[in-house]
Amino acid sequence: MDRITWSKTEKKIARQAFDTALSREEASLLADFKARAAAAATQDDMWAVYRFLAERDGVMGRKYEFRYSELISLFVLLRAEGWLDEADLADLAGLRDDKLTMIREGCARWQRYFERDD
């Protein structure tokens, strides 16, 4: 893929979508953590919650590294995982057409992949 450049306006739009997805996933993680912690009855349970959080910290840190060179792929992944929805993708309308096309095509590939596995 050729180097993708981002205008100042596009950077703001992309950051908003990125922050929206991150906020949603963090809220989900917090709810999951609270449920696991509340259910913990033993020291083994406590350490299992710790291991869960440590694993999720690594995953989240790798996924939500804000790099313009990776944003197109990240937006496709976040849509596939459900952290961005169709309305969020519509909010990306201020991006250049080439970026929007790459995102739409990537989402369509993911959709075909998931439909094939059903």
Secondary structure, 3 states (H helix, E strand, C coil): CCCCCCCHHHHHHHHHHHHHHHHHHHHHHHHHHHHHHHHCCCHHHHHHHHHHHHHHHHHHHHHCCCCHHHHHHHHHHHHHHCCCCHHHHHHHHHCCHHHHHHHHHHHHHHHHHHHHHC
